[in-house]
Amino acid sequence: ALLISACICMFAMSIVQAEEKEKEKNVIVKPTAAQVAWHDMELGMFFHFDITVYKQGWKWRTFKDFPDPNLYQPTKLDTDQWMEAAKAMGAKYAIFVAKHCSGFLQWQSDIYPYGVKQSSWRDGKGDVVEEFVTSCRKYGIKPGLYASVSANGYLNVDNPGLVNRGKGGDPKAQAEYNRICEKMAKELWSQYGELVEIWFDGGAIPAVKGGPDLVPILKKYQPNAIAFQGPIGTPNLIRWVGNERGVAPYPCWSTAKAVTSEGGTIEKVFGGHPDGNLWIPGECDVPVRNHDWFWKPNREKRLYPLEHLMDMYYRSVGRNCNLLLNANPNPDGLVPEADMKRYIEFGKEIKRRFGKPVAKTTGTGEEVELSLKAPTVINHVTIMEDIAHGERIRSYVVEGVEEGGAWITLCEGQSVGHKRIHLFDTRTLKKIRLRITKSVATPIIREQAVYNVQ
């Protein structure tokens, strides 16, 4: 009888395990290896630089009076200095705006006659993209490139990538513009080595809807690149969080039901969906000078104060997103001194707060407990799921035990994903416990860490 009972128990357990595996297989969306690596970088630096900094007040949507290429004179250009700023902040990747909406090309190209090749700067032989990528690799920072296809003032194209200033209606001109976009993509994606991220900004009209055929080019030359608002069919997508303030909504899931691009279906819920069928996490982009993506004179007062930047960090990296903080090099081609100081302060403060946890642990299951060697002052906890196995947690509570006391609630939430940061009232605790109150499969906690931030 005992043998029969044991067999029945073993059989029942095998059924439960099989059902669990089948449930995970069918329900849980998982990231690509490239997306996992992207999550781990957490911080990136955006570099907005264009011919527009040499003609202050000019708007590309006037579609006239384009700045003369000879105005473009970054005589002190130092992309190593750019990387020093990124490194000081703690950025693991950087993205350069190779072509913004003006249409000015900042690499050696014959696609059309408006770019560095037409400037007297460096006798028309300058290539900012090449210098940027070289500096990135020198400093151990992953390079990425921005090149919008949804707007090009020089070619009379406006969102979502239509000729005639966004009105369309000219199939021949549209086809010609599509070929230009494809050539631009091929040059940027094939000439500068592996890129970590490609920014589309406004998406791209899919080829099946009359836009440029970019996906095959992307898959051929940059199959591992993360694509911000990339065309439908791109494997490693990330999404916009709905603002340029550097903050994500909460809860913020890595999964969604649609991409956020002009050319495809637009995801209306910027926090994603816990039951979404696409792994498409959020990236929070923000200028370090309030609303200033490009350099403007006498705007140092617009620099966000350190505490504001830290608030962004908590509400971006601490809400399962990456933070992409902008730098706006001045007409000399340098990151301004005041901005550099702020990046240094920001990087130091992140390290001060989160560089060394009081204690940390890992675990699986509905409860993960962390015992401290002695009663310790604690006011922060970070939680990380092992997202290679998908987002499994749907709600949770973090509890602590004070000396001689019972478990008390410190904080609670819904999405965790790559990382969730909680700040709570300072307490002296003996133990910390993460208790999962709802999940879609066995929770796998990559790290639970506690901090005392003064």
N, C-alpha and C positions, 0 to 999 in steps of 0.2 A: 504493500500500500504506500509506503514511504517513497519507494522508487517511482511508482506511478505518479504520486503527487509532485515529486521533483521534476519528472519529465514534463508534466503539465505546466509547471511554473516556467521551466526553461523554454517550452514551446510558446507560452504566452509572452515571455520576455522577447523572444525572437520576433514575434509578430509585431510587438510594440516598436522594437528597434527598426524593423523593416518599414513600418508605417511612418516612423519618424524620418527615416532616410528618404522615403518616397515623397513625404511632405516637403522636406527641404529641397529636394530635387525639382519639384514642380512649382513651388511657391516662391522660394527665396531668390531674388535677383542678386547677382554678384558682379563686382567690378572686374574690369580687365586688369592685368598686371600693371599696365601703364597708369591706369586710374589709381590703383593702390599707391604707387610711387608718387603720384601727384598729390594725393591726400597728405602723405608724409612730409611733403615740403612745407606746407602750411602758409608760409609767407613768400610773397613775390614782390618785385618792384617793376612798375610800369614806367617807361620813358617816353614822354610826349615831346617831340621836337619836330618842327616843320618850318617851312619858309614863312609861315604866317607870323612868326616871332619877329621878323624883320619888317613887317608892315602892320604895325599895331592898328587895330580898329577895322581892318579889312575883313569882310565876311565872304566866305566862299560861295554862299548861296546867292550872291549878287550876280554870279556867273559873268563877271566882267572885271576889268582893271586888275588882272592877275599880277601878283608880285613878279617883278623881273628876276629871273634866276640869278643874275649877278648880285642881287641884294643878299643872297645866301652866302654868308661869310663867317662860319664858326672858326675863327682864326686860332683859337686856343683849344680846339676840340680835344678832349682827353677822356676817352671811354673807360680807361683804367680808373679815373677819378669817379666815374659813374658807378663802377663796380665797388669802389671803396665805400660809397654810400649804401649800396645794397648789402654789402658784407656787414657793415656796421649795424644795420637794422636787423640782420639775421635772415635776410632773404635767401632762399635756396634756388630761386629762379628769377629771371628778368625778361621783360618783353619790350621790344623796341617798336615804335610806330614807324615802319618803313615807308608807308604811304598813307597819309590821312586824306580827309575829304577834299583838300585843295587839289589833289592829284599829283603833287610834286614827288618825284621818285628819288629816294635817297640811296640809291645804289647804281652801279653802272648798267644802264639799260638803253636799248634802242627801240623800245616798244612804241614810244611817242616822245616828241622833243620837249619835255618839260621835267627837268630834274637836275641832279648834280652834274650830269654830263654837259649841260648847257650853261653851267655857272663858271665864272672865272676862278672860283675857289679851287685851289690845287690844280689849276689849268684844266679843269673839267675832268680830272681823273680821280676825284675823291669817291669813297665808298663807305658811308657811315655804317651800313649793315655789316660789312666785313669787319670793320674795326670793333663794332659792338660785340659780334659773335666771338672774335678773337679774345677780347677782354673778358668776356663771360668765362670762357674756358680757362683762361689764365688764372682767374680767381675761384675756380671751382663752382661756378654758378651756371645753372642750366639755361641756355638761351631760347627765347621764343620771339616770334615776329607777329606784328599786327599789319594787315594790309586790307583795308576795307574794299569790298567789291560792290557794296550797296550804294556808295556815293563817290562821285568823282567830278568835282567842279570844273576842272579843265576840259573834261569830255562831255559836259552838260548832262551828267547823270545824277539822279537823286534817288532817295529811298523809294522802293526797296531794291533798287538796282536797275531802274528803267531810264532809257534815253529820253531826250526832250524834257529834261529837268524833272524827271519822275512821272511824266505823263504817258510815256511810251508811244505806241501808235506807228512806229516805223520799224517793221521787221528787219529790213536790211541793215539799218544802223544798229539795231539791237544785236543782231548776229555778229556784227563787227566788234561791238563792245564786248560781247561774250568771249570772242577769240582773244581780245586784249587781256581780259581777266585770266584766261587760261594760260597765256604766255607769262603774265606777271607771276602767277602761282608757280609755274614750272621753274622760273628763274629763282624765286625766293626759296623754294622748297628743295631745289636740287643743287644749288651752288654753295651752300654754307654749312653743310653737314647736318647732323641730326638736331632737330628742334624739339623742345619739350612741349611747347604750346603754340597754337596758331589762333590768333584772334580775328574773327570775322566782323564783329561789331555790326549788328543789324542783320546777321545771317546772310544767306545767299539764296536767290531764287533757284530752285532745283532745275536741273536740265530738262526734266519732263514737263516743267511749266514754263519753259522758254528762257531759262537762265544758263550761265556757263556750266560746263561739265567738269566740275572740280573734284568730285569724289574719286574718280580713277587716278587723277594726278596725286591727290593726297595719299591714297593707298600705295601708290608706286614709290613715291619719294619720302613720305613721312608717315609710315604705317603706325608708328608708336606715339605720334604727337597727339596731345590733348587738343580738342577743338572747342573753343568758346563760341557758342551759337553756330556751330558748323552745320553744313548741309545734311539733310536727312540721308542716312546711309553711312555716315561717318561712325567708326566703332568707338572712339574714345571721346565722348561728348561731355561737356560741362555746361552749366546754365547760368543765366543772369538771375539775381535775387530781387530785381525790381526797383533798385535805387542805386544812386551813386554816393551813398553816405557811409559805405563801409560796414553796414550792418545787415544781418540776415534776420528774417522773421523766425519765430519759434512757435511750435516745433519746426525743425528744418530737416527734411529727410533727403537722403542721397538718391532716392528713387523718385521718378516722376512718370506721368502718363504721356507726356509729349515734350518736345524740345521747345526752347524759346528762340525762335528765329523768324524773321520776316517772311522767309520763303516757305516755311512749313507750318505745321499746326503749332499754335502758340499756347504754351502752358500758362494758364491763367492763375494758378495757385503757385506763388513764388516760393512757398515753403516745401513744395513737392508733395508727394503722396506716399504714405507708408505701404500701400499696395500697388505702387507704380510698377510698370513692366520694363522700365528703362533705368539703368544706373547712370544718372546724369546729375552729379552733385553741383552745389552752388559755389560761385566765386564772387567775392565782394570787392568791387573796384571802387576806388575813391582817390581824389586828388589830395595831396598833403596841404595845399592851400585851398581853402574853402571855395569850391566851384571853379577854380582855375586849373584846367587841364594843361594849358600851355603857359609859358612864362609871360608875365606882364610886368612892367616896371613899377617899383614902389608898392609892392603888394605883400611885403613880409608880414604885415599885420594879419594877413589872412591865414598864416600858418596855424594849423590846429595845435592847441596846447597839448602837452604830454598826457594829461589826464584824459583828454578827449580821445587821443589815439589809443590809450589803454582801454577805454570803454569800447572802441571799435574792435579791439582785439578780443575782448570777452564776448562780444556779440557777433563775431565772424568765426575766428578759429575756435572759440568756445561754444559755437553753435553748429559745428560740423561743416564749416566752409573753409576755404582759403581766403586770405586777405591779400589783395593786390593794391599796394599803396603807390601812388604816382610820384614821379620826379619830373620836374620841368626845367631842363637845362636852359640857361640864358643864351643870348645871341653869341657870346664867346664860345659856346659849346661846353659849358661847365655847370655842374650842379651848384646853385648859389650857396654861399657860406652859411647863411642863416638856416637854410633847409638842411644842409649837411649836419649841423649841430643838432637839429631836431631828430634826424634819423639815428644819430649816435645815442641820444638820450632815450629814444624809444627802444632800441636794441638792448641797452643796458638795463632798462626797467623790466623788460620781459625776462631777461636772465635773472635779475634780482628776485623777481617774484616766483618764477617757475624753473629756475636753473637747477635747483637741488631740493627734491621733496623730502619731507620729514620721514616718510615711509611709503612703500608701495607694494603692491601684490598683483597677482593674476588669478584667474579662476574660471570655472565653468559652472553652469547651473543657476538656480534661482536666487542663491545667496552667495555673496563673496565677502568674507570677513577679513579685516585687517586689524591685528592686535599690535598695540604700541608697547615698547619696552617699559615705559613709565607714563603716568598721566602727562599729556602734552597739550600745549596750546595749539589749536587748529582753527582755521577759518576759511580754508579753500579745499575743494576736492576736484580732481579731474578724473573722468571716466573715459576709457577708450574701448570700443568693441574691436574684435579682430574682423575687420570688414572684408577680408578675403573670403569669409564665409557668409557675407551678407549682413544687412542690418536685421537683427533678430529681436531687439528690445522694442517694446511698444509703450511701456510705462514702468516707472521705477521710483523708489524712495531711498534716500541715503539717511542712515540712522547712526547715532553715536551713543556711547555709554560714558557717563561721567563717573568719577570715583564714588563707589558706594551707591550708584543709582541704577535705574532701568534704562532700556533703550528709548531714546528720544529722536524725533524727526528733525533732521538738519535741513534737508531740501528734498525736492522731488521734481520729476519731469517726465517727458515722453521720449523724444528722439535722443539718441546718443551718437551712433555712427562712429566716425573717426575719432572725434573728441567732443566732450562736453565739459565746460568749466563752470563750477558753482562757487559763489562767494556766499558765506553765511555768517551769522553772529559768532564772534570769537568764543570758543569754549575750551575747557581743559578736559580732554577725553582719554579714555583707556583703550577704546575700540571704535572702529568705524565699520559699518556694514552696508553694502549695496544689496538691496532687496528688489528683485525684479517682480513686479506685480502683474505684468502681462508681456508675453513674448510669442513669437510664431514658431520658434524652435529653441533648442537648448542654447541659452546665452553663452557666448564665449568672450570673456573679458580679457583683452590684451593687457590692460593696465588700469589699476585703480590707485591713485596717489593722493596724498594729503600734504598740505602746506600750511605754514604759519607766515602770513604776509603782514609785515608791519608798515 
